Structures are given as structure tokens and as C-alpha cells.
Amino acid sequence: MIGRHGRQARLAGVGAEGQAGIEQASVDVGLEGFGAEVAARYLAGAGVKRVRVRTEAAAQGARAIDGAVQVEVECGLDGAAPEALDLRDPSALELARGALLALRALRHAATPVTASAMLPGTMHDAKEHPWVLGELVAPRRLLDEVDGEARRAYERDEESCGLLVGPASDGRRLDGIVPMVNRANALHRLDPEQYPRTGRTYFDVDSMKFEAAIRRGQAEGRPVKVLYHSHLDASAYFSPTDAEVAKMGQGEPPWALAYLVTSIRSGQVDDRKLFVWDPIGRGFVESRLEVEEA
């Protein structure tokens, strides 16, 4: 969307005739909850003449964007709701990405204490989350589980990935594992043009499940401290791709985590290394991981 006229946003590419059609359109929003509010706001911002919704919250959202839009609330509205979002559509994918970025930013802005606690490189972060400084301790049995995940993933020709947790009372101790699904191969099969890399050289996790695990760890006093993944037939280094994934397109990682990379060659684990974010050097550096044999 580009430009604004009054409180209405105008769509790019539709032309004067297309915009005239939009401004005479009547649209039923057959959704409930937050999705209905998003749709109503977007339609009002685009200049749609009349919008029918199922809840007052959606109506208020539309009116907040453009007070001139005709909004009707019909609780029994049976308007057509879109089926499953097809992310193979480039426009749908970009919309989803933008919405996710905006939602994360709003969540962080609405909870400033949590947000500051999760911004690596600050004194507050190091005090509240000492594992971001590295020098972590893990029992052998936990690393055996990480190695097992790496070997099983190697058989599937994909990188393993997951989270390591530990007690909040001992910031540098790890004692639990939360394996996660690497979606890279599935996404590649779905749309090889949009997702050219396979799980052999890349890992992709469900962001909602990842964030849910972070929240659950905080609530239970067993915070997530490490994001781990494996490298197939390659050394245990922190690649430029690993760095970009960790930073999620930002200047520094948005999550207070350390990172463990396991090297597996010909199905056998041969090395592992722990990495942390260095806020001074603005990069990832190796840190010590102590292994307790008992």
C-alpha cells in the first residue's frame, strides 16, 4: 500500500478504474477474532465503501481506520471465509511475513520488561540471562540425546534442530532437551523456487512453536537457553546462514540464547561447538561447554 488520502490508504497497481471499483464494493468478512479485525481494517484502509462483520470489535477496527466507511455488525453473518492460506502465492507469503514481523514488534513494545530482557548485549540481559555469556555446563546424557537427534536427522538427510533448557536458579546449567521439527525439506517440496534450500544445509522451525517453548520455559522457571542444530558432513562452525537465522534479519539476535552446532559425518558425530553473541564485536564467537560425565 502506498500513499494516503485523508485516512484512506490507496493500493498500488490497481489504477483509477480499479480504485473506483474498490470504493463501490461491499464486502462481508466471514471471520471472527483477530483475523476479522485485520481484514476489516485493511478493507477500510483500502477505501471499500461497505463492510459487514460479525463482531463489534471488527467494526471498531474498521472505523478507526476510516470513519466514513459503512460498517454493519451482523452476528449471524455467514460470509465466505477464506480457506487455508496458500503460502505458495508470493503475495500471501509476503503478507504473512509482514504481519508476523508487525505482531512480534507490537508484542515486544507492549511488554517492555520482557522485550529488554530478550535483547542480547545489555547488562540487564546478562544478569537476567547469564547463559548468553556462554561457559555452559551440560551432563553427558543430555549431549547424548542431542547426538542421537543429529544421527536420526542424518538418516533423513536433514539437519536436526531444537532447544536446550535448564533451571533458572542455575543460569549456566543445561539439563533438558526440546527437539523441534526441521520444516526445510517439506517447504522445499512445497515450493522449490521460494524455498531452494533443503534440510541438508538448512533448518526451519515453526516460529509459533518456538515462541511457545520460550514462553513456557519462562513460566515454568526452566528457561530455554540454547538453540541447537547439526551440520551434515561439515564442521561445527557458525556459518553466515546460521548467523542470519539467529539474528532473524535484525542487527543482533532478538532472543537471549546461546547456540550449539553439532558436526555429523557419515552418520557419526565428530565435533560440537557452542557459540554466543558478542555485542562488542557484533558477531558470534565460540565459548566453552563443560561436559559432566557423571
C-alpha positions in Angstrom: 0.0 0.0 0.0 1.3 3.4 -0.8 0.4 7.0 0.0 -2.7 8.3 1.9 -5.6 10.4 1.1 -7.3 11.5 4.3 -7.5 8.4 6.4 -7.7 6.0 3.4 -4.7 4.1 2.1 -4.6 3.6 -1.7 -3.4 0.3 -3.2 -0.6 0.3 -5.7 -1.1 -1.1 -9.2 -4.9 -1.1 -9.4 -5.3 2.2 -11.3 -8.1 4.8 -11.2 -10.7 2.3 -12.6 -9.7 -0.4 -10.1 -9.8 2.0 -7.2 -13.2 3.3 -8.2 -14.4 -0.3 -8.2 -13.0 -0.8 -4.7 -14.7 2.3 -3.4 -18.1 1.0 -4.6 -17.5 -2.5 -3.2 -19.4 -4.2 -0.4 -17.5 -7.0 1.4 -18.6 -9.5 4.0 -16.0 -10.6 6.5 -16.8 -14.2 7.4 -14.2 -14.4 10.1 -14.0 -14.0 13.9 -11.3 -12.9 16.3 -8.1 -11.1 15.4 -8.3 -12.2 11.7 -11.6 -10.4 11.3 -10.2 -7.2 12.8 -7.2 -7.3 10.5 -9.4 -7.9 7.4 -11.9 -5.1 8.4 -9.1 -2.6 9.0 -7.4 -3.5 5.7 -10.6 -3.2 3.7 -11.4 0.2 5.3 -7.9 1.4 4.6 -8.2 0.4 1.0 -11.3 2.5 0.6 -14.1 -0.1 0.4 -17.5 1.5 0.7 -19.3 -1.0 2.9 -18.1 -3.8 5.2 -20.2 -6.3 7.1 -18.7 -8.0 10.1 -19.7 -10.4 12.8 -18.4 -8.6 15.9 -18.3 -5.0 17.2 -14.5 -5.3 17.7 -14.0 -5.8 14.0 -16.4 -2.9 13.3 -14.5 -0.6 15.6 -11.2 -1.6 13.9 -12.6 -0.6 10.5 -14.0 2.7 11.8 -10.7 3.5 13.5 -9.0 3.5 10.0 -11.8 5.4 8.2 -14.7 6.9 10.0 -16.6 7.3 6.7 -16.8 3.6 5.9 -20.2 2.0 6.3 -19.8 -0.8 8.8 -22.6 -3.2 9.8 -22.5 -5.8 12.5 -24.4 -8.9 11.9 -23.7 -11.7 14.5 -25.2 -14.3 12.3 -23.3 -13.3 9.2 -22.4 -16.3 7.1 -20.0 -14.6 4.8 -17.4 -16.6 2.8 -14.3 -17.1 4.8 -11.0 -17.9 3.0 -9.8 -21.4 3.2 -6.3 -22.4 4.3 -3.8 -19.7 3.4 -1.7 -20.9 0.4 1.8 -19.6 1.1 2.9 -20.7 -2.3 1.3 -17.5 -3.5 4.1 -14.9 -3.2 1.7 -12.2 -2.2 0.3 -14.3 0.5 3.7 -15.2 1.8 4.8 -11.6 1.9 1.6 -10.6 3.7 2.2 -13.3 6.3 5.8 -12.3 6.8 4.9 -8.7 7.2 2.1 -9.5 9.6 4.4 -11.7 11.7 7.0 -9.0 11.9 4.5 -6.4 13.0 2.9 -8.7 15.6 6.3 -9.5 17.1 7.2 -5.8 17.3 3.9 -5.0 18.9 4.2 -7.8 21.5 7.7 -6.5 22.4 6.5 -2.9 22.6 3.6 -3.9 24.8 5.8 -5.8 27.2 8.9 -3.6 27.6 10.3 -5.5 30.5 10.2 -8.8 28.6 11.5 -7.1 25.5 14.5 -5.6 27.1 15.3 -8.9 28.9 15.4 -10.6 25.5 17.7 -8.1 23.8 21.2 -9.6 23.9 24.1 -7.4 24.6 22.7 -5.4 27.5 23.8 -5.6 31.1 20.3 -6.3 32.2 20.2 -9.2 29.7 23.5 -10.7 31.0 22.3 -10.5 34.6 18.8 -11.9 33.9 20.0 -14.5 31.4 23.7 -15.4 32.1 23.7 -18.2 29.6 24.1 -15.6 26.8 27.7 -15.3 28.0 28.4 -18.9 27.4 30.6 -21.1 29.6 27.7 -23.5 30.0 27.6 -26.9 31.8 25.7 -30.0 30.5 25.6 -33.6 31.6 26.9 -36.3 29.1 23.4 -37.9 28.9 21.9 -34.6 27.6 24.6 -34.3 24.9 24.0 -38.0 24.0 20.4 -37.0 23.3 21.5 -34.1 21.1 23.8 -36.5 19.3 21.0 -39.0 18.9 18.8 -36.4 17.3 21.6 -35.5 14.9 22.1 -39.1 13.8 18.4 -39.7 13.2 18.2 -36.5 11.2 21.2 -37.5 9.2 19.3 -40.7 8.2 16.6 -38.4 6.9 19.2 -36.2 5.1 18.4 -33.2 7.1 19.8 -31.0 10.0 18.5 -31.7 13.4 17.3 -28.7 15.5 15.8 -28.0 18.9 16.2 -26.2 22.2 18.1 -26.9 25.4 16.6 -25.8 28.7 17.8 -25.6 32.3 16.9 -24.3 35.8 16.5 -20.5 36.2 18.3 -20.8 39.6 21.5 -22.0 37.8 21.8 -19.8 34.8 24.6 -21.7 33.1 23.4 -25.3 33.6 21.6 -27.3 30.9 19.6 -30.4 31.7 16.7 -30.8 29.3 16.0 -31.0 25.5 13.1 -29.9 23.4 13.5 -31.4 19.9 11.9 -29.5 17.1 10.8 -30.4 13.5 13.0 -29.1 10.7 10.5 -28.0 8.0 13.1 -27.2 5.4 12.5 -30.3 3.3 8.8 -30.0 3.4 8.9 -26.4 2.4 11.3 -27.2 -0.4 8.9 -29.9 -1.7 6.0 -27.5 -1.5 7.7 -24.7 -3.4 11.3 -25.3 -4.6 11.5 -21.8 -6.1 10.5 -20.0 -3.0 12.5 -22.4 -0.7 15.5 -23.5 -2.8 17.5 -24.9 0.1 16.8 -28.4 1.5 17.1 -29.7 5.1 20.6 -31.0 4.4 22.0 -27.5 4.5 19.4 -25.5 6.4 16.8 -25.7 9.2 13.5 -24.0 9.5 11.3 -24.3 12.7 7.7 -23.3 13.3 8.0 -19.8 14.8 4.8 -20.1 16.8 6.0 -23.4 18.4 9.4 -21.8 19.0 7.9 -18.8 20.8 5.5 -21.0 22.7 8.5 -23.0 24.0 10.2 -19.8 25.1 7.1 -18.6 27.0 6.6 -22.0 28.6 10.2 -22.1 29.8 9.9 -18.7 31.4 6.6 -19.6 33.1 7.9 -22.9 34.5 11.2 -21.5 35.7 13.1 -23.6 33.2 14.1 -21.1 30.5 15.3 -22.0 27.0 19.0 -21.3 27.0 20.3 -22.9 23.8 19.2 -23.3 20.2 20.9 -26.3 18.7 21.3 -27.7 15.2 23.5 -30.1 13.3 25.8 -29.8 10.2 25.8 -32.7 7.8 29.2 -33.8 6.5 30.6 -30.4 7.6 32.5 -29.0 10.5 30.9 -27.5 13.7 31.2 -23.8 12.7 28.8 -20.9 12.9 28.0 -20.2 9.2 26.9 -16.9 7.8 23.5 -18.6 7.3 23.4 -19.6 10.9 24.2 -16.0 11.9 21.3 -14.7 9.8 18.9 -17.2 11.2 19.9 -16.3 14.7 19.6 -12.5 14.0 16.3 -13.0 12.2 17.0 -10.1 9.9 17.9 -7.7 12.7 21.2 -6.2 13.8 21.5 -8.7 16.6 19.7 -11.8 17.9 16.2 -10.9 19.3 16.3 -13.9 21.7 18.5 -14.4 24.7 20.1 -17.6 23.6 23.4 -19.4 23.1 23.9 -21.7 20.0 25.2 -25.2 19.8 26.3 -26.7 16.5 27.0 -30.5 16.2 29.0 -31.9 13.3 28.0 -35.3 12.0 29.9 -37.0 9.2 28.9 -40.3 7.6 26.3 -40.7 10.3 28.7 -40.3 13.2 29.1 -37.2 15.5 32.7 -36.0 15.4 32.5 -32.5 17.0 30.3 -29.9 18.7 30.9 -26.2 19.5 29.0 -23.6 21.5 28.6 -20.1 20.2 27.4 -16.8 21.8 26.7 -13.3 20.5 29.5 -10.8 21.1 27.8 -7.3 21.4 31.2 -5.6 21.2 32.5 -7.3 18.1 29.0 -7.6 16.7 29.4 -11.3 15.8 29.2 -14.8 17.1 32.2 -16.3 19.0 33.0 -19.7 20.3 32.5 -20.4 24.0 33.3 -23.3 26.3 30.8 -26.1 27.0 31.7 -28.1 30.0 30.6 -31.8 29.9 29.8 -33.6 33.1 30.5 -37.3 32.8 28.7 -38.4 36.0 
